[in-house]
Amino acid sequence: MKSIIFFSIVLMMFGMLQAQSDPNYRRNQFGSMLLNPAQAGANPYDEVSVIATKSMVGFTGAPTTYSALANFKVLDNLGLGVSGFNDKLGPISTSRLSVDLAYHLKLNKDWKMSVGLRALGTVASVDLPSLTTVQQLDPHMAYQLTSGNKLDAGWGLLVYHKKVYFGLSQPRLMKTKFVNSTMTDYVEAKGFVGYVGGDFPLNSKISARPFIMYRKVSNLPMMLDIASTFTYNQLFDLGFNFQYGSNVGLLTGYDINKKLYLGYSFSYPINGVVRVSTQAHEIILRLKLNEKRNVKFSGPRYFN
């Protein structure tokens, strides 16, 4: 569509057409419930978290995402999760609210498996009149594209041990199309997410938590996320993340007290985006609630 030439080039360079369907977080390990509904209830405590992400800092229309999630262990084998986000990328705006329900089955004394289902609603829009067009008074740019309120569903599987976990999910089953246009450039596509992570002590003070995630969305470049966090004395985090063809960065975090955790990530683009911006930032805040101290089985630290 010739009227969006410049912005389309930027989107393709960044590999972020998926942003209007699935925001690109720097610490996917921290918000793993956003990836997989089977993560609901996997921790021995309840938690409420918020995540703020700003990419391509200094560029007009840069991606900005605000997310919130609440993860509750309702029963020993039942978890409930609620999450939502608002994501903006230039003229594209997406808001989503999800409710997750997960059942946790004990396989043996060391392993558990959970199956999660997700119900979600999405509203997506493209503000075409806000763009500068090549053709003056282009009739195709005179109105805003909207998806309306679209309902969807998702599923996920999680197999976990106290030190390692494996996840597979399809966060959304259906495509979202715009009700007032046949345009397909910004139609979000469904895809699959797979990941593995762990929690391994290096000595009495330091532990490592590696994480690898692969996401494939039809008609879009694949996304490979490799990260590791090193924790000192169960208080201070320092680590790195690498997203193939997108960015590389550093992350840090601190347990302010037994309930409150604050984290920060900085990343530098390693693709064509470096021509217009050299930085992205992400801030996370988590409040831990109602820790179940007598549970016999729990997942790795910072499972979500």
C-alpha positions as CSV (number, residue, x, y, z in Angstrom):
1,M,0.0,0.0,0.0
2,K,1.9,3.0,-1.3
3,S,0.4,5.4,1.3
4,I,2.4,3.8,4.1
5,I,5.7,3.2,2.4
6,F,8.0,4.7,5.0
7,F,6.4,3.1,8.0
8,S,6.1,-0.3,6.3
9,I,9.9,-0.2,5.6
10,V,10.6,0.5,9.3
11,L,8.3,-2.3,10.4
12,M,9.9,-4.9,8.1
13,M,13.4,-3.8,9.2
14,F,12.5,-4.3,12.8
15,G,10.7,-7.6,12.2
16,M,7.9,-6.2,14.4
17,L,4.7,-6.6,12.4
18,Q,3.9,-9.2,15.1
19,A,4.0,-6.3,17.7
20,Q,0.4,-5.5,17.1
21,S,-0.5,-9.1,17.9
22,D,2.2,-10.1,20.4
23,P,4.4,-7.4,22.0
24,N,8.1,-7.9,21.9
25,Y,9.3,-8.1,25.5
26,R,13.0,-8.1,26.6
27,R,12.4,-10.4,29.6
28,N,10.1,-13.1,28.3
29,Q,11.1,-15.3,31.2
30,F,9.7,-12.9,33.7
31,G,6.3,-12.6,32.0
32,S,6.0,-16.3,30.9
33,M,2.3,-16.4,31.6
34,L,1.9,-13.9,28.7
35,L,3.4,-16.6,26.5
36,N,1.6,-19.6,28.0
37,P,-1.7,-20.0,29.9
38,A,-0.4,-23.2,31.5
39,Q,1.9,-21.0,33.6
40,A,-1.0,-19.9,35.7
41,G,-0.6,-21.2,39.3
42,A,2.8,-22.7,38.7
43,N,4.4,-20.7,41.5
44,P,3.8,-21.4,45.2
45,Y,2.6,-17.8,45.7
46,D,0.3,-15.3,44.1
47,E,1.7,-12.3,42.3
48,V,0.8,-9.1,40.5
49,S,3.2,-7.6,38.0
50,V,3.4,-4.6,35.6
51,I,5.8,-4.3,32.6
52,A,6.5,-1.1,30.7
53,T,8.5,-1.4,27.4
54,K,9.7,1.4,25.2
55,S,11.6,0.5,22.0
56,M,13.3,2.6,19.3
57,V,13.6,5.5,21.7
58,G,13.8,8.9,19.9
59,F,11.8,7.7,16.8
60,T,8.4,9.1,16.2
61,G,5.8,6.4,16.6
62,A,8.2,4.1,18.4
63,P,6.7,0.9,19.9
64,T,5.4,1.3,23.5
65,T,3.7,-1.4,25.5
66,Y,2.1,-1.4,29.0
67,S,1.2,-4.7,30.4
68,A,-0.2,-6.1,33.7
69,L,-0.7,-9.6,34.9
70,A,-2.0,-11.3,38.0
71,N,-1.2,-15.0,38.7
72,F,-3.1,-16.9,41.4
73,K,-2.6,-20.3,42.8
74,V,-6.2,-21.0,43.6
75,L,-5.7,-24.7,44.7
76,D,-2.6,-26.9,44.8
77,N,-3.6,-28.2,41.3
78,L,-5.4,-25.2,39.9
79,G,-4.2,-21.8,38.7
80,L,-5.9,-18.7,37.5
81,G,-4.3,-15.9,35.5
82,V,-5.5,-12.5,34.3
83,S,-3.4,-10.3,32.0
84,G,-3.8,-7.4,29.7
85,F,-1.8,-5.0,27.6
86,N,-2.0,-1.9,25.5
87,D,0.5,-1.8,22.6
88,K,1.2,1.1,20.2
89,L,3.4,1.0,17.1
90,G,3.0,4.1,15.0
91,P,-0.6,4.2,13.8
92,I,-1.3,0.7,15.1
93,S,-2.9,0.3,18.5
94,T,-3.8,-3.1,20.1
95,S,-5.5,-3.7,23.5
96,R,-6.1,-7.2,24.8
97,L,-7.5,-8.8,28.0
98,S,-6.9,-12.5,28.7
99,V,-8.1,-14.9,31.4
100,D,-6.2,-18.2,31.9
101,L,-7.1,-21.4,33.7
102,A,-4.5,-24.1,34.3
103,Y,-4.7,-27.6,35.8
104,H,-1.5,-29.0,37.3
105,L,-1.0,-32.8,37.3
106,K,1.7,-34.5,39.4
107,L,3.6,-37.0,37.2
108,N,5.9,-38.3,39.9
109,K,7.7,-37.0,42.9
110,D,9.9,-34.7,40.8
111,W,7.8,-33.6,37.8
112,K,4.5,-31.9,37.1
113,M,2.6,-31.1,34.0
114,S,0.0,-28.4,33.5
115,V,-2.5,-27.8,30.8
116,G,-3.9,-24.3,30.3
117,L,-6.7,-22.7,28.4
118,R,-7.1,-19.1,27.6
119,A,-10.1,-16.9,26.7
120,L,-9.2,-13.4,25.4
121,G,-10.7,-10.3,23.7
122,T,-8.8,-8.0,21.4
123,V,-9.4,-4.6,19.9
124,A,-7.0,-3.5,17.2
125,S,-7.0,-0.3,15.1
126,V,-4.9,1.5,12.5
127,D,-5.1,5.3,12.5
128,L,-4.6,5.9,8.8
129,P,-5.5,9.7,8.8
130,S,-2.6,10.4,11.2
131,L,-0.1,9.3,8.5
132,T,1.6,11.6,5.9
133,T,0.6,10.2,2.5
134,V,2.3,10.3,-0.8
135,Q,-0.9,11.1,-2.6
136,Q,-2.9,14.1,-1.3
137,L,-6.4,13.4,-0.1
138,D,-6.0,9.6,-0.7
139,P,-9.5,8.2,-0.1
140,H,-8.0,5.0,1.3
141,M,-6.4,7.0,4.1
142,A,-9.5,8.9,5.2
143,Y,-10.7,6.6,7.9
144,Q,-9.5,4.4,10.8
145,L,-9.3,0.7,10.4
146,T,-10.7,-1.3,13.3
147,S,-11.1,-4.9,14.2
148,G,-14.0,-4.4,16.6
149,N,-14.2,-6.5,19.7
150,K,-12.8,-9.9,18.7
151,L,-13.0,-13.0,21.0
152,D,-10.4,-15.7,20.7
153,A,-8.9,-18.7,22.6
154,G,-5.5,-20.2,23.3
155,W,-3.9,-23.3,24.9
156,G,-0.7,-24.2,26.5
157,L,1.3,-27.1,28.0
158,L,4.0,-26.9,30.6
159,V,6.2,-29.7,32.0
160,Y,8.3,-28.7,35.0
161,H,10.7,-29.8,37.7
162,K,12.1,-27.8,40.6
163,K,15.1,-26.9,38.4
164,V,13.9,-27.0,34.8
165,Y,10.8,-26.5,32.7
166,F,9.5,-26.9,29.1
167,G,6.6,-25.0,27.6
168,L,4.6,-25.1,24.4
169,S,1.7,-22.9,23.5
170,Q,-0.6,-21.4,20.9
171,P,-1.6,-18.1,22.6
172,R,-4.3,-17.4,20.0
173,L,-6.2,-19.7,17.7
174,M,-7.8,-17.3,15.2
175,K,-6.8,-14.3,13.1
176,T,-8.0,-10.9,13.7
177,K,-9.1,-8.9,10.6
178,F,-10.4,-5.4,10.2
179,V,-14.2,-5.2,9.8
180,N,-14.1,-2.1,7.5
181,S,-11.3,-3.1,5.0
182,T,-10.0,-6.0,3.0
183,M,-6.4,-4.8,3.8
184,T,-4.2,-7.7,4.9
185,D,-0.8,-5.9,5.6
186,Y,-1.7,-5.4,9.3
187,V,-3.8,-8.5,9.9
188,E,-2.3,-10.4,12.8
189,A,-1.5,-14.1,12.3
190,K,-1.6,-17.0,14.7
191,G,1.6,-18.9,15.7
192,F,3.3,-21.2,18.2
193,V,5.6,-20.5,21.1
194,G,8.1,-23.0,22.5
195,Y,10.6,-22.4,25.4
196,V,12.9,-24.0,27.9
197,G,14.4,-22.6,31.1
198,G,16.0,-23.6,34.4
199,D,17.4,-22.6,37.7
200,F,20.9,-23.9,38.5
201,P,23.1,-23.1,41.5
202,L,26.7,-22.2,40.6
203,N,27.9,-22.0,44.2
204,S,26.4,-21.1,47.6
205,K,25.7,-17.5,46.6
206,I,25.2,-17.4,42.8
207,S,22.6,-19.2,40.6
208,A,22.0,-19.1,36.9
209,R,18.6,-19.1,35.2
210,P,19.1,-19.6,31.4
211,F,16.1,-19.3,29.1
212,I,15.5,-20.0,25.4
213,M,12.3,-19.1,23.5
214,Y,11.3,-19.7,19.9
215,R,8.2,-18.1,18.4
216,K,7.0,-18.7,14.8
217,V,4.2,-16.7,13.4
218,S,3.0,-17.4,9.9
219,N,4.3,-15.0,7.2
220,L,6.7,-13.3,9.7
221,P,10.3,-13.8,10.6
222,M,11.0,-16.3,13.3
223,M,11.9,-15.0,16.7
224,L,14.6,-16.6,18.8
225,D,15.2,-15.3,22.3
226,I,18.3,-16.4,24.3
227,A,18.8,-15.0,27.8
228,S,20.3,-15.8,31.2
229,T,20.0,-14.2,34.6
230,F,22.6,-14.6,37.3
231,T,21.3,-14.1,40.9
232,Y,23.5,-13.2,43.8
233,N,22.3,-14.2,47.3
234,Q,18.7,-14.5,46.0
235,L,18.6,-10.7,46.0
236,F,20.4,-9.1,43.0
237,D,20.0,-10.1,39.3
238,L,22.4,-9.4,36.5
239,G,22.1,-10.9,33.1
240,F,21.8,-10.6,29.3
241,N,19.4,-11.2,26.5
242,F,19.8,-11.7,22.8
243,Q,17.0,-11.7,20.2
244,Y,18.1,-13.0,16.9
245,G,18.2,-10.4,14.2
246,S,16.7,-7.8,16.5
247,N,18.6,-6.7,19.6
248,V,21.1,-7.5,22.4
249,G,20.9,-6.2,25.9
250,L,21.6,-6.2,29.6
251,L,19.1,-6.8,32.4
252,T,19.2,-6.3,36.2
253,G,16.8,-6.5,39.1
254,Y,16.6,-6.3,42.9
255,D,14.4,-7.8,45.6
256,I,13.6,-4.6,47.5
257,N,12.0,-6.8,50.2
258,K,10.4,-10.3,50.5
259,K,7.4,-9.1,48.5
260,L,8.5,-6.4,46.0
261,Y,10.9,-6.9,43.0
262,L,12.1,-4.2,40.6
263,G,13.8,-4.9,37.3
264,Y,15.2,-3.0,34.4
265,S,16.4,-4.0,30.9
266,F,18.4,-2.1,28.3
267,S,18.8,-3.3,24.7
268,Y,20.7,-2.1,21.6
269,P,19.4,-3.0,18.1
270,I,21.6,-5.1,15.8
271,N,19.6,-4.6,12.6
272,G,18.6,-1.6,10.4
273,V,16.8,0.1,13.3
274,V,20.2,1.3,14.6
275,R,20.0,4.0,11.9
276,V,17.1,5.7,13.7
277,S,17.4,4.6,17.3
278,T,20.1,3.0,19.5
279,Q,18.2,2.0,22.6
280,A,15.2,0.3,24.2
281,H,14.1,0.2,27.8
282,E,11.9,-2.1,29.9
283,I,10.9,-1.7,33.6
284,I,9.2,-4.4,35.5
285,L,7.6,-4.4,39.0
286,R,6.3,-7.5,40.8
287,L,4.4,-7.8,44.1
288,K,4.4,-11.3,45.6
289,L,1.4,-12.2,47.7
290,N,0.2,-15.1,49.9
291,E,3.2,-17.4,49.6
292,K,2.2,-21.0,50.3
293,R,5.0,-22.1,52.6
294,N,3.8,-25.7,53.1
295,V,3.6,-26.8,49.4
296,K,5.5,-30.0,48.6
297,F,6.3,-29.0,45.0
298,S,7.2,-25.7,43.4
299,G,8.6,-24.4,40.2
300,P,12.0,-22.6,39.6
301,R,12.5,-19.2,41.2
302,Y,10.9,-16.4,39.1
303,F,9.0,-19.0,37.1
304,N,6.7,-16.1,36.0
